Amino acid sequence: MRIYLMTDLEGVAGVLNFQDWCLPESRYYDLAKELLTSEVNAAVEGFFAAGAKEILVVDGHGAGGINPKLLHKRVELMRGLGMGWPFLLNEGYDAVAWVGQHAKAGTEYAHLAHTQSLRYLDLSVNDVSIGEFGQLALCAGELDAPTIFFSGDSAGCLEAQRLTPGIETVSVKRGTQSAGGDDLDADQYMLHNSGAIHRHPERARELIREGAERALQAFGSRKPHVSPLLIPPYRRVAIFRGDATHPRTISVETHPDSLIDLMNMPFHPAPLPSDTPDGGSSA
């Protein structure tokens, strides 16, 4: 049993905000990496207890989120996502899991929600709004790799459950911001969804270990849906935030039959019709 484990930093218990925790210059950045690595180790222990033989841990945080020295000695670590989607995920993996993941941009009651950069307002494929979780889940679906486990904030868990029914989720914190923040620019949005109620990190790890073991145990008896049911051709629409001097932009790409190829297509942003000088700016 081989597991592909994607990780991120913003969905970890005790990671409190962007500016102090998630950037290389942040004063608690090293502590945030320790917290993520400990959550990953908890999931790894659960998977191994349930029969996993190999686990690849993928460091998916932009500036890096894993402390290799503290990582479980039985796993392999991959850093560097420049090869594009699906980041070396292939048919050789039996299941896909996430630890430290956050909800997509604009999600209400989410903590540190975003999609790739803070400039994203929304990303959708065939009118299904997705975030970072959804993008990899779609790729996994094309490869027939079941998505079995997700840990992060409560809103992210709900997003995962809606996109991939049957996935096991563990919430380690819950956001307190009720507004999506669609009217904000990227700098404003960074501060917008920083409020949350966190589980104690040790309790979060206990729940993650239990959830990971439960997810892999259930895997043998039922196969979770691997992705939203999307019918080709595929159409990706990305909307990016504007600011005081630049309008919102939209980028639309299509592909006849491959979600993976669609995810790897470059963006070609153009002003939204409502943000042109004739239409008036909404940013």
Secondary structure as GFF3:
##gff-version 3
##sequence-region A 1 283
A	DSSP	beta_strand	2	7	.	.	.	ID=ss1
A	DSSP	alpha_helix	18	21	.	.	.	ID=ss2
A	DSSP	alpha_helix	29	49	.	.	.	ID=ss3
A	DSSP	beta_strand	54	59	.	.	.	ID=ss4
A	DSSP	three_ten_helix	68	70	.	.	.	ID=ss5
A	DSSP	beta_strand	76	79	.	.	.	ID=ss6
A	DSSP	beta_strand	95	101	.	.	.	ID=ss7
A	DSSP	beta_strand	120	125	.	.	.	ID=ss8
A	DSSP	beta_strand	128	129	.	.	.	ID=ss9
A	DSSP	alpha_helix	132	142	.	.	.	ID=ss10
A	DSSP	beta_strand	147	153	.	.	.	ID=ss11
A	DSSP	alpha_helix	154	163	.	.	.	ID=ss12
A	DSSP	beta_strand	168	175	.	.	.	ID=ss13
A	DSSP	alpha_helix	186	192	.	.	.	ID=ss14
A	DSSP	beta_strand	196	198	.	.	.	ID=ss15
A	DSSP	alpha_helix	201	219	.	.	.	ID=ss16
A	DSSP	beta_strand	234	240	.	.	.	ID=ss17
A	DSSP	beta_strand	249	255	.	.	.	ID=ss18
A	DSSP	alpha_helix	259	263	.	.	.	ID=ss19
A	DSSP	beta_strand	270	271	.	.	.	ID=ss20
A	DSSP	three_ten_helix	273	275	.	.	.	ID=ss21
###
